Amino acid sequence: MTVMDKEIVFDRLRAWLIRANPEVALMMLQPGTDIIESRILESLQVVDFILFIEAESGEHILSEDLNPNKLRTLDSIYESFFRTGHD
């Protein structure tokens, strides 16, 4: 996996979430915003979002490696799937 700048990752994740949910205001999508609790990411969009994360990170995400906390915020997504040496 190539290391990606955190802000680039955040920008790409925000862009995907806004395309998927256009009524979401950009200012709502801060690194610590809970995208599940605030319903920015709807349950039917989760699989597509995971596929997007896989494409961006260049790594396959195994179902046993997934839990809602890893997808809860931009920060947790970055830490779980984009940082070097993630588990």
C-alpha positions in Angstrom: 0.0 0.0 0.0 1.3 3.5 -0.8 1.1 6.0 2.0 -1.5 8.7 1.2 -1.5 12.1 2.8 -4.3 12.3 5.4 -5.9 15.5 3.9 -6.0 13.9 0.4 -7.7 10.8 1.9 -10.2 13.0 3.8 -10.9 15.1 0.6 -11.6 11.9 -1.4 -13.8 10.4 1.3 -15.7 13.7 1.7 -16.2 13.9 -2.1 -17.6 10.4 -2.2 -19.9 11.0 0.7 -21.2 14.2 -0.8 -21.8 12.6 -4.2 -23.7 9.7 -2.4 -25.7 12.1 -0.2 -25.8 15.6 -1.9 -27.8 17.2 0.9 -24.9 16.8 3.3 -23.2 20.1 3.9 -19.4 20.1 3.5 -19.0 21.7 6.9 -20.7 18.7 8.5 -17.9 16.4 7.3 -15.2 17.1 9.8 -12.6 14.4 10.6 -14.4 13.5 13.8 -18.0 13.6 12.5 -19.8 10.4 13.2 -21.0 9.6 9.6 -23.1 6.6 10.8 -24.8 8.3 13.8 -25.5 11.4 11.8 -26.8 9.3 8.9 -24.4 10.8 6.4 -23.7 7.2 5.4 -26.9 5.2 5.0 -26.9 1.5 5.5 -27.6 0.8 1.8 -24.4 2.8 0.9 -22.0 0.9 3.2 -21.0 -1.8 0.7 -20.3 0.8 -2.0 -18.4 2.9 0.4 -16.2 -0.1 1.5 -15.5 -0.8 -2.2 -14.5 2.8 -2.6 -12.2 2.6 0.4 -10.7 -0.6 -1.1 -10.0 1.1 -4.4 -8.5 4.1 -2.8 -6.3 2.2 -0.3 -5.3 -0.5 -2.8 -6.1 -3.2 -0.4 -8.9 -5.7 0.0 -10.9 -5.4 3.2 -11.9 -8.7 4.7 -15.3 -9.0 6.3 -13.8 -10.2 9.6 -11.7 -7.0 9.7 -14.8 -4.8 9.6 -16.6 -3.3 12.5 -18.8 -0.2 12.6 -16.2 1.7 14.7 -13.7 1.5 11.8 -16.2 3.3 9.5 -17.5 5.8 12.1 -15.4 8.9 11.3 -13.0 10.0 8.6 -10.3 9.7 11.3 -11.2 6.1 12.1 -11.3 5.2 8.4 -7.9 6.7 7.8 -6.4 5.0 10.9 -8.0 1.6 10.0 -7.4 1.5 6.2 -4.9 4.1 5.1 -2.1 4.4 7.7 1.0 2.3 7.2 1.0 -0.8 9.3 -2.8 -0.8 10.0 -4.3 -4.1 11.3 
